[in-house]
């Protein structure tokens, strides 16, 4: 439903409203909406990937997602409501989200070609690779090197911590410290480039004579400095996105292909000296400093307003008046009940209005609507007199959160004007960003206070928060050498009430941790003597004697004659942030699921070990769980995750203190083991497998666990971390293919075998599509009459590349790769098509047995799926027998029983295959609904040589008969075996003694004939 009957409404989800990229993009969106007559609902998500609030959902006709600012769940909700979605990134696959992106690689390619054409061959990159766009740009640069057959040195990457001026300065200092030989540097953004240039020019480098510099974004500051840059084509990108949304809203088809908007280079003096370039006016030092401080000054202005109370902030006519028709503030209906904030996972569907303001109405009248409750999907409300939604409107929604909980929503409603894209509006959006940050900090403080004082009015709470949200302040009078601590700082340290007065003038350094005092003194001295920045992190002692981590900044107050009389500093408690940083550092080097070290940690540790102890041997062991994907696909990730935790714990118990275990990803574990030789490595590997292999139980599910180990030895098999890991990986694959649950050392030539196996995997994945799989049929014969009762269907692979591949090779390979279910479904469908063909020929007495994999059986809707396929094929259920193995059934016996019972009751025949080889054979006979039991071929093979085998078959046959089941003996090859089987009373015979697996035409002829006679022994090498 649109906000106005004649106009469509586009929701724009953006992390923030201002900034060089986001601000420009938002400006272009407003301009497009004004030109196209669209309404806008702009939602600031305050970050990336987590937004999932149902705000204004009923108003939206189309959605535009900037970066990855919205969660996949919310995106799916939009699509489910029939709302087309376009994004500026390709992160939402496989959802039906169209992507219109700026071609980041294109801009870097143009910069590289420009610099390369000027003779540069050592072109570096500066930027924060933690940002997606920066990483894409860096990878594009590496690709440029590859295309030119050039080598990129890792020392030519200069990483900063952020995409701004400070990040560029960090990168510039790295350039200087390394005495880099790069003659040109491409920076991830203009701001990074400006910071980079400031540092290296201060160090004496000349730009572009010694170092050519280029940025990306084509910002105003960059243009003023003569910076070669790249225009991202934001205007074109927004125009194309709006085109797609309008087409989709009118019923157009979803377009899967990503639309990439080309970028364009802007060559200026930072990369080339040329008289043809237009001269630019450099920014003066004063302007440069002011431009850098603008965000800080705006922030301080916002906080200064907040000191007077929230009411003064939202009533500032010079800030709100020109851009607000009306506005409101609301909190989630269950926020007050949960201490001032509401969990994102337990949000109410309602919002309660707490403040309402309008440019043309009496506050008293509007106040009648505060405290009312409105549905979130229709917020802001459209039914309030004097506060209507304009016909051509822009609604800006700013959710306010405290840490992981939601507090409320600020809404600003205005007309869309032709000047909606001008600089004044940009200033307003910057102000909204600052207000949002302030409110979020206030909301967190508010939440903490509400736990102690749970009955305060919202407006009163906001005022308290605003008055107490400042940092701690200390003022140092240098003339009298006295210090004054404000209430906030004393409160931070635990001094309150009358006690605070006793400590208000205590010496500053009396509280600084002894180990940090020299550091802080040095920074203060530097600031007072040469005006260097004073910003420090150190520990300060609180009332109880414990220490808090704080971040302090300050500035000396200089009089006109240069005399410094005072120093004023601000102190922020960062103790929790330090803990979070340590937690983040831990997460960067450890696996979130198991808590084990991760790939990054292991590779760094291994490299350090090789560097520090190059002559000390050790082993690298790589273990992969067998059939882990089958467990995940059958039981879900919850069981798979529990299994990985179990395995990590089991391996840990087998190790010594000096060994290092890491989860490398998926179901792979890598170990660095202190061993001197192959003998010690063998002992340890056997111990690891002994602790790992066994039965894993999770609730009612039992899974047989085993791992395959590959081992490489330093320095016999390699002298680098990468080489040792690769060799261990090769050996693991060899162990898995030879005997799952085993360990193997790397040896020369294994690489070739592994390449062959990987190649076979690739071909097997395409076997069904390439029509390389086919079916053969092996007759099942009545023991007494030798009449054919049915046939077992078997899959075969005739590869164009490898020829006829034995099932003993490709079936285990398919199981390991996780697409045995796909092959199983194909076999079932082909078998049912065969039954239908026979029915059409009047041969509906012919029956087929089909093997069912564990992955198929463990699907939650397995029985329904089989019955649906039978109904579609229009065949009799009684003509189909499903053969299941013991190992598949016992992994989830209750699920197996329920699924098989549905099939049993529908007439489908159930056969228990390979009976006698599992863990719960006897109990299965009572637990499962069965018609047939197949004695495993291992008992038949030596039945006339092993008396115990004969006794086992006899016992199985008698027991099954007593339960009403018929017994099938498979793998019967000789007349002697046949004679014993008949003597023991088995009902049905299957094996080469009567027929090898044959084609469909031959099995039809055998059925028509009706019976088979034993034949002489067969050369099994020729069998299908």
N, C-alpha and C positions, 0 to 999 in steps of 0.2 A: 504494500500500500504506500503510495507516494505521499509526501507532505502536502502537496497541492495537486488538485485533479489534473491540471494541464501540464505539469512538469514532472520529469523523472528525477529521482534522487540517487546520487552516487555517494556511497560511504568510502571515505579515504582513511585507511589505517596507517599511521606513521609513528615511528618510535618517538620522535620529538617534532616540534613545529618549526624550529629555527635551525640555523647553521648554514654553512656554505652549500652543501648538497641538499639537505632536507628542506632548508628554507627556500632555495631556488625552485625545487620540485613543487613544494606547496604553493609557491607563488604562481607557477605555471598552471597548476590545477585550478586555482581560483580564477585565473584569466580564461581558461577553457570553459569553466562553468558559466562565467559571465557571458561569454560569446555564444555559447550553445543553449542558454536558457535552462541550465540544469540547477537543481538544488544540491547542496553539499551537506553531508554530515562528516565532520573531520574528527577522528578519534585518536587521541594521543595514547599510545600503548605503554609508554614509559619503559621501553626495552624491546627485547627480541624474543620471539618464539613462545611466549607464555600467555599472551592475551586471550581470554576466553569469557568475556562478559557479554551478556545478551543485550547490550544497550542499543536502543533505537532500531531493533531488528525489523519491526513491522513497517518502518518507514522506507526501507532500502529497496531499490530496484537493481542496483549493481554495486560491486565492491572493487576498490582499487587498493591493493596491499603494497605498501612501500617497504622494500627490503623484506626480511623475514620477521615482520613485526607481529604476526598473528599465529596462534597455535594451529596445528593441523586439525585439531578437534573443532575449533571455531570455524575454520575454513570449510570443513565438511558440513557443519551446520548451515552455513550460508548456501552451499551448493544444494543441500537437501531441501531447502526452502525455495529452490528454483532461482536463486540469485546468481547471475554470472559473475565470475571473479577473474580479474586480471592482476598480475603482480609484476614488480620490477626485478624479480629474481626467479631462478629456475628451481627453487628449493621445495616445491610443493608436490612433486611427482610422488605417487601416481594419481593424485587428485586432479580433477578436470579444471585446472587453473591455467589460464593462458598467460604466457610470459612475454612481456615487451621490455627488452633490456637494452641498455647501452653496451655496445660491443667493446668491452674493456681491452681485449686483445688487439683490436684494430688500432686504438690509440697508441699503444705501446709499439706496435709494428711500425707505425708512422714515425714515432720518435726515434726508434732504432735506425730506420732507413735514413732519416735525416742526419743523425750523428755519424752513422757509418759512411755516408756520402761525404762527410767533412773529414774523413780519415781516421775517426776514432775506432779502435779495435779492443779497447779495454773499457767497457761501459758497465759501471756498477749500478746497484739498486739500493735505495734507502727507503725504509718504511717499516710499519708494524705489520708483520705477516699474520698476526692474530685476527686481522680484519679481512673478510672474504674478498672484497674488491682488490685490496692490496695484494693478497695472495694470488689472485687471478692475473694481475698485472705482472707480478714477479715471474710466474710460470710462463707467461707470454714472452717475457724477455729471454728466459732460458730456451724457449722454442726458437726464437730468432737466432740464438747462438747455434742451435743444432742445425738449422736450415743452412747456415753459412759454414758448417763444419768447423766451428770455433769452439774453444774450451772456455767455460765460465769457472773462474776460481771462486771458491766459497768465501775467500777473504774480501771479495768485491760486493758482498751483501752486508749492508750497514743497517742493523735493526734498531728501531726506536721503540719506545714503550707505548706510544700513542700517535694518532694521526695529526698532531698539531705541531705548533712551533717547538715546544719542549722535546717532542719526539724527534724532530728534525735536528735539533741541537745535539741530542744524544748520538744520532747517526753521524753528524759532522765530527764530533769528538772521536768516534771510532775511526773515521777516515784519517784524522790527524795522527792518532796513536799508532795506527798500522803503517803510517807513511805510505799510504796507498799509491799504487802505480796507475790507478784508473785516471783516464784523461776526460771522462764524462760520467755523469751520474744521473739516472732517471729516478725521480722521487715519486713515492706513491700518491702524493697530493701536493698542491701548491703550498700549503702551510708547512708541510714537511720540508719542501724545497727552500722556502724562505728561512726557516730555522737552520737548515743545513748550510745555506750560503752565509748567514750571519757568522757562524762559528768559524768556517774555513777562511773567510776573508779577514776576520779578526786575527787569524793565525798567520796571515801573510800571503795566502793563495790569491791569485788573480783569476777573476771570472769574466769572460770565458777563455782567456789566453792559456791558463794552465789547467783549468777544470771547467768543462761545459756542464751546465745544469739545466734540467727540464723538470717540470711538474705536471700534474694532472688536475683539472677542475676549471682552469681559466678563470680564477677569481679576480675580484677588483684589486686586491693587494698585489697579486701576482702580475697583473697587467701594469700596475703603477711602477713596479720594480723592473720591468722589462724582462719578465720570466717567460721563456719558451714553455708552452703548456698545451694541453689538449682540451678542447671543448667537448663535453660528453653528450651534447645534443639533447639536453634535458627537455627543451621545448618540443622537439620532434618526438621524443619518447612519450611525453604526456599526451601529445596530440594523437599519436597512434593508439595509445591505450584507451583514450576516450572514444576514438572511432570504434574500436573493438567492443567496448561496453555498450555503446548505442546500438551497434549491429546485433549484439547478443540479446539485448533487452527487447528488440523488435522481432526476435525469433530466429536469429542467425545461428548457424551450426558452430559447435565448439571447434576451435582451431588448435590442434595439438602442437604444431610446429612453433618453435620460439621465434619471435620477430626481433631481430637484432638491428638496432639503430646505429649507423656508423658514427664514428667520432672524427674530429678534424683537428689537425695540428695548427698551432698558432706560433710561428717562429719569431722570436724576439732576441734581444741582445745577450741574454744569459747563455746562449749556445753558439752564437756566431757573431763575428764582427763584420758588419756590412753597411755601407753608406745607404743602401736601398731600404734599410729598415726605418720605419717611422721613429723619430726621436721620442723618448718618453721623459716625463718629469719625475725624477726619483722622489720618493717620499722623504721628507726631512726626518731627522732623528726624533724631533718632538712628536711629529705625527705618527711615526712608527711606534713609539712607546705608547701613545694614547690608543692606537688601534689595537695593540696587544692587550691593553688593560680594559678595553670596553666591556668584555664579559664580567670582569671582576667589579667594575664600577656599577654595571647594571645590577649585579647581584647585591652589592652593598646598598644600592638604592632601594631595591625590593625589601631587603631586610630592615632598612631604616623605616620604611613605611610600616612593616609588620610590628615594629616596636610600639606603635600607637594603637595597636589592636586591629583585628581583622576587618572591622567595620570601616576604618579609615582607608584600608587598602582597596576594598571593593567599591568604595564610593568616590575614588579619585576621578573626577570628571575628565582631567587631561589624559588619563590613561584609558578609561572605559568608555567615556561618552561618545567619542567619534566612531567606535567600533561595536557598540552594544545597543541593540534595540531593547533587549531585556536579558536577564541572566538569573541563575538560581544555583543553590548549593544543596545537595541532598546526601543523606547517608543511607547505607543499606539497612533494611528494616530490622535485621537481627544483629546489627553492629553493637548497639548499646548493651544487648544481653550478653555479649561476649567480651566485655571489657573495652569497648570503644572501637573494635575492628572485627571484621568477619573473615573467616578462612575462605580462601578462594574455592575450596572444594565443598563448602557448605554455605554458599551465598543464598540469601533470600531472593525470591523473584521480584521483590518490591523495594522501592526507594521512598524514603520519607523526606519531604521538603523541609529544610531548616532555614534557608534564607532565600528571599525572592526580591529582585530589584528590576525597575523599569525606568526608561528615560522619560516616559510621558504619563506616569500614573502615581497616585498617592501611595506611599509605602504602607500607610495604615490599611488601605483596602487590600493591597497585595498580601499583607501580613495575615489576612484571614485564611490564606491557602497554605501557610506553613504548617507543618506537622501532619499534612495530609500524605496519604500513601499512594504511590503510583507504580504501575507495572514497569519493570526495567525495559521490556521490549518496546514500550511506548513512552520512553523518557528521552527528552523533556516533554511534558504534557502539552496537549494542543487545545485544552478546554478551559483555560484561565482567562477571564476578561482582562483587557488592557495588556495582555501578554501573549498575543497571538503569534503564530509562526508566520513570518512574511511570505508573500507569494513567491518571491525569488530570494531564497534564504540560504544562509550558511550557519550551520550549528557546529560549534566546537565543544567537544566533550573531553574533559580532563579527569580521568579516574585518579583517585588519591589512595595510595597504598602505604602501609607501614610494614616494612620487611616482607613477609610472606602472606600478609593479610590485607584485605580490602577495607577501606574506611568509608569512602563516599565518592561522589562525582560532582565536578564543577561543570556547569553548562553555560555557554555564552551564545546568544542567538542574535543574528544581525541580518540585514539586507545584503545581498551580493550587489556590489556597485561596479561600475566600469573600472574604478581605480583599485580594485581588490588586490591587484598584484604589485602596487607601488611600495616604495620604501617605508612609508608610514605604517602600512599594514604589517610589513616585515618586523618593524620595531615592536608592534603590538604582539605578534606571535612570539618574539623573543621574550617579551615580558611575561606572557602566559607560561612559557617554559620555566622561567625563574620562579613564578608564583607556584607552579606545580612542585618544583623541587623544595621550595620553602614549606609548602603545605604537607608534603610527604614527611619531611623531617619533623614538622609539628605533630603530624598524626602519630608518629612513632613515640614521641614524648608523651602525647596525649594518652596513648594506649597504656604506657607505664604508669601514668598518674591515675588512670581510671581503675587500675587494679586495687588501688588503695582508697580512692574516692569515687565511688560508683554512682553518685547521685547528682552530678553537676549538669547544668544546662549547657547545650552545645555552644552557644555563643560565648558563654562565660569560660568554657574550657579553651576555646580558640584564643581568647584574649590572654589567658594565663600562659598558654603555650607560646604565644607570640612574645610575651614579656620575658620569658625564661629560656628562649631558644638560642640566645647569644652564647658565644664562646666565653671561656674564662679570660679575664683581662688582668694583666699586671703592669703597673706604671712605675718606672724607675726614675727617680729624681737624681740625676748625676751630680748636681751641685751639693745636695745634702746627703747623698748616698743612702736614701731611704726608698723603700718599696711599698706600694699600695696594691693589695690584692682585692679584686671585687668579689661580691657575694657569690656569684656563679662559680668562680674558681675555688673559693673556700669550700663551697658546698660540694664541688667535684672531689675535693680532697677529704671530705667527711667532717668539716668544721661547720657547725650551724649554731644559730641562736647567739647567746652571750659568748659562747666559746669562740665564735668566729671573730668577735671584736679583739680577743686576746691575740689572735694570730694574723690580723689584718696587715701588720707592718713587719712581718718576719722576713729575714734576708732570703733572697731568691735562691742562691746557691746552697743554702742550708737544706733545701728540699731535693736538689738534683742528686741523682745517684752518683756516688764517688767515681765510678768507672766512666761516667758520661760527662763529668765536669770539664775536663780539658777540651773535649770536643765542642761543648757549648760555649766555653770561654773563647775558643779560637774563632768561632763563627761570629760572636758578638764583637770581638776585637776587629775582625776583618770588616764588619759592617760599619763600625764607628770610624775606622781609619780610611778605608777606600770605597765606602758605600756599596760593598758587595752585598748580595741578598742574604738576609738572615732568615733561614728556614731550617728547622732542626727537629729530629725525632729523638727523644730520650726518655729516661725513666724519672719519675718524680714521686717522692714519698707521700703517701696518704696518712691519715690520722692513725690507723692501726699499725703503722710501721711497714705495711706492704707497699709495693711500688706499682704505679700506673704508667703505662706507655702513653705519652702525649706527643702531639705535633704542635710546635710553637713557631710563630712567625711574628715579625715586628719591624718597627722602623724608628729611627732616631728623629727627633724633632729638632731641626736646625734653625737657628735664628738668622736674621739677615746678615749679621757679621760673621756667620759661620760657626758660632758657638753652639755646642750641643748641650742642651739643658735637661732633656728628658728622652726617655726611650719607652715606647708603648708596645706591648706585645700581647698577642692572643694565644690562648692555649686550648687545644681540643683533645679530649680523651679519646685515644685510638686503641685502647686496650683490646676491645672486642674486634676492631679491624685487624689488629696484629694477629689475634687468634684466627680470624677468618683467613688472613693471608697464609698463615701456617697450614691451615686446613686446605686451602687452594693449592699450596705447594705440595702437600701430601697427595692430593688428588691428581696433580700433574704427573706424579711418579708412581702412582699406585692404581690398581684396578678397582673400580667402584664396587663390583659385585663380590669379589673374593677377598679384597684387601691386600692381595699380593702385589709385589712390585710389578710394574707394567713393562712394555717393550722399551720405552725411553730409558727407564731406570736401568734395565738389564744391559742395554747396549752401552750406556755410559760407564756402568760398573765394569763391563768386560774390557772396554777400551782402556780404562784406568789401570786395570790389572795387568794388561799386556804391556802398557807403558812403564809401570812401576816395577814389575817383575818379569822381564822379557825372557828369562831363562828358566822359569818355573813352569812345569807342565800342568795342565788341567784338562778336564773333559767338558764338552758341551753336549747336553742331552736334550732332545726335543721329543716330547710325547704328545701323541694325538689320540683322542678317544675313538674307539671303534664304533661306528654306527650312531654317533651322537646326533646327527641330523635326523635320523629316524626317530629317536626318542623325542626330540624337539617337535617334529612334525606330528607325531602320534599323540603326545600328551600335553603339548604346549610349552611355552617358555618358562612357566613357573616351575615345572618339573625339571626342565633343562637347566635352569639356574641353580636349583637345589642340588642337582647332580654335579655341577661344576664346583660348588662350594664343598661338597663331600669329597670330591677328587682332590681339590687343593689341600684340604685338611689331611687326607690320607697320604699324599705325597710328602707333606711337611713332616709327618711322623716318621717317615723313613730316612730323613736327611740328618746330616751332622750340622753343628753350629756354623761351620765354615762354608757350607754349601748355600747357594743362592737359588731360590725358586721364583719364577715370574710367570704370569699369565701373558702369553704373547698375543692373544686375540682368539675369539671363537672358542674352540675346545683344544687349543694348543698350549702346552706348558713347556717352558724352557728352563734348564738348570745349568748353573756353573758349578762344577764339582771338583773339589780338591782330590785328585787322584794322580798317581805317578805313572801309571801305565795301563795297558788294556786289561790286565788281570784285575786290578783294583776297580776299574770301571765296570767290568762284568759283574763283580760281586755286588756293587752298589746298584746297578741297573736291575738285577734280579730282585734285590730287596725292594726297590721302588715298585716294580710290577707286582710283587707279592702283596704289598700294602694296598695297591690300587685295584687289582683284579678281584672281583667278588660280586656279591649281590647287594645292590643298593635298594633300600626300601623308602618310599615316600608315601605316607598315608596308606592307602590300599594298593599302591602300585609297587611292583617289584621289577627291577631292571638289572640284567646281567651287565656288569661293567668290566671292560678290559681296555687296555691301552697298548699302543705300539710305540716303541722307542727307537730313535735313531741317535747314534753317538759319533761325534767327531772329536779328535784329540789335538790339542795345541802342543807343539807346533808341527806335528806330523802331517795334519790334514789342512792346515792353514795358519796364517799369522795375523789375520784381521777378524774382527767381530763378525762382519758380514759374511766372510768366507766360511767361518766355522759354523755359523747358523745355517748357511746354505747346504753345507756338506751333511750336517745332522739331519736336515729336512729331507735330503735325498735318501739317506739311510733309513729314515723313518718310513718313507713310502715303500722302500724295498721290503722292510720288515712287515708292513701291513699287507703287501701283496703276497708275501711268502707264507706268513703264518700270523694272523692277527693275535695280539697278546704277547708278542715276542719282542726282543731287542736285537739290533744289528749295528755293527760298526761300519762306518763309511769305507769304501774301497774304490779303487780306480775302476772306471767303467760304469759305475752305478748311474752317473749323470745321463749316459746314453739310454739306459733302461728306463729311467724316470721320464725322459723326453718321449720315449715310445709310449709309456703308459698315459702321459698327459695327452698325447696325440690321440690315443685310443679313446680316452674320456671325451674329447671333443667330437669325435665321430659318433660315439654312442649316443651323445645328447641329441644328435640330429638323425638317429636311425629311424625313428617312427616317421618323421616328416619326409625323409628320403625314401620311404617305402622299402627299407632294408630288412625289417623284421617280418617273419612269417611264422605260421603255425604248423606243427606236425601232431599226429594223433597216435597214441599207443593203445592197442586194444586191451580190454579187461574181460577175461574169459571165466565162465562158470567152471569150477573145479570138477564137478561131477559129469556135466554134459558136454563140456568144451564149447558151449554156446557163447557167442559174444553178447555181453550185457551192456557194454558202454566203452568209452574211450577217454583217456586222460589227454588233455590238451597241453602241449609243451611249446614254449617260445624258442625260436632260433633266429640267429643274426647272420645274414649273408652280407658282409661289408664289402663295398666296392674297393676299399683300401686294403683290408686284411683277409678277405675271403670269408669262409665259413668259420666263425669264431665259436669255440666250444662254450656251452652254457655255463660250465664250471668257471669260466673266466669272466664272461660279461654279466652274469646275474649278480655275483658278489660285488662287481664293480658298480653296477647300478644301485645296489643297496647302499654302498659306501657313499656314493655321490648324492643319494637322496631322491632319485626319481624312479625307484622301483615301483612306487605307487602308480606313476603315470603309465609304466609298462603294464602293470597289473590291470589297470582299467582298460587299456587297449586290448589286452588278451580277452578280458571278459566280454567286451563289446563285439570282438570278432567271433568269439564262441557263440554268442547269442545270435549273431547274423547267420552263422553256420546252422544252428538249430532251426532258425526260421526258414532257411533254404531247404533243409530236409523236410520240414513240415509242408512246404509248398509242393515238394516232390512226392508227398504221401508217405514219407519215411519218419513220421513223428514218433515212432517207437525208439528211435536212436537217442542215446543219452550221452552227455558230456560231463567230464570232471575238470574243474578249473582250480588251479592253485591260488590261494589268497595270501598276500604278504601281510606282515605284521602292521605295516603302515596303513593298509587298507582296512584291516579289521579294527584298528583302534580309532578310526574316524568316528566322531560322535553320531553321525547319521549313516553309518555303513549299510545297515539292513534296509533302510528306506531307499538309499541310492540303488542298491541291487534290485529291489523290487520294482523301482521305477524303470530301470533299464529292461527288466524282463517284460513289463507291461508294454513298453514302447516297441520291443521286438515282437510282441504278440506270440510268445511261446509259452509252453506249459512249465510252471515252476518245478514240477516233479522230474523233468528231463534234465535239470541242472543239478550237479553235485559240486559243492564248494569244499575244497580240501584245505584245512588249516593245520598249522604245526603246533606241537605242544609249547614250544618256546614263545610263540606269538600269543597263545591263549593265556598262559600263566602270568604274563606281564601285567595284565589287568583282568583278572578272572571274572569279576562281577560284570564289567562292561561287555566282555566277550560273551558271557552267558546270556545277557539280555539281548544283545544283537542277534546271536545265533538262534535264540528262542523265537524271535519274530520271523526269521527265515524258515525255521522248522515248522512253525504253525501255518506258514503260507505254502508249504509243500516242497520247499527247496531241500534237497538231500544234503546232509552234513557228514563229512568224513574227517576223522582225526588222523593226520598224516605223520609219518616217521615215529610211530608210537614206540615207546620203550627207551628213547634217548633223552627225555627231558627230566625235570626235577620233581614233578608231581603227577607222574603217570597214572597211578591208581586212583588218586582223588579226582582226576579229570574225568574219568569214566562216569562218575556220579554227578559231577558239577555241570557238565555240558550236555545239551540235547544233541544226540548223535544217531546216525543210521549205520555208519561204516567206521571201521578202525583198520588202518593200514599198518602192518608190521614193517618196521624199518628194514631196508635191504641189508644193513650190516648184520642182522641175525640170520638172513637167508644165505648170505655169501658162503659161510663155512658151516652150514647146518649139519652136514654129514661128517664133518671133522671135529666139531666142537659139540660135545654132548650137552653142555650147559645151554648152548644156543637152541638146541632142539627142545630141551625142557622149558626154556623161556617161551618159545613160540607156542608150545602146547598149553602152557599155563595161560598165556594171553588169549588164545583161542577159546579155551573153556570158559574163562571169566567173561569174555565178551558175549559168548553165546548165552550165558546165564543172565546177562543183562538185556538180551534181545538184539544185539548188534551183529552185523555180518562182518567177517574178517577178510581183508585183502592182503595177499602176500605179494610184495613188489620186488623186482630185481631177480626173478626166477630165470636162470639161464640154462641149466642143465637138466637132463632127464632124471638124474639122481635127486636133485633138489626138488623137482616136481613130484617124484614118487613120495618123498618124505612129507612134503606139504600136503598132498592129498591124504596121506595116512593120518596126519595130525588134525584133519578136519577143517582146513581153511576153505572159505567159501569161494573166493575169487582169486585168479592168478593174473599177474601182470608182469611181463618181462620178455626178454629176447627169445625164450623158449617157444613162444607163440608168434610174436611179431616185434620187429623193431619199430621205432616211431616212423610213421609213413605220412604221405601227403593226404590231402582231403579226398582226392579221387580214389586212392587205394583203400582208405578206411571205409568209404562208401561201398566199394566192391566187397570188402570183408563183411560188412553188415548185411548186404544182400545175400551173400553166401550163407550167413547164419552161424557158422561154427568154424573153428580153426584146429588144426592138428599140430602137435609138437614138431619142431623143425630142428635140423642139426645145428651145432654151435656156429655162431656168426663171428666174422671178423669185425670186432667192435670199432676198429679204426675207420670203417666205411660208413658208420651209422650217422643218420641225421641227428 
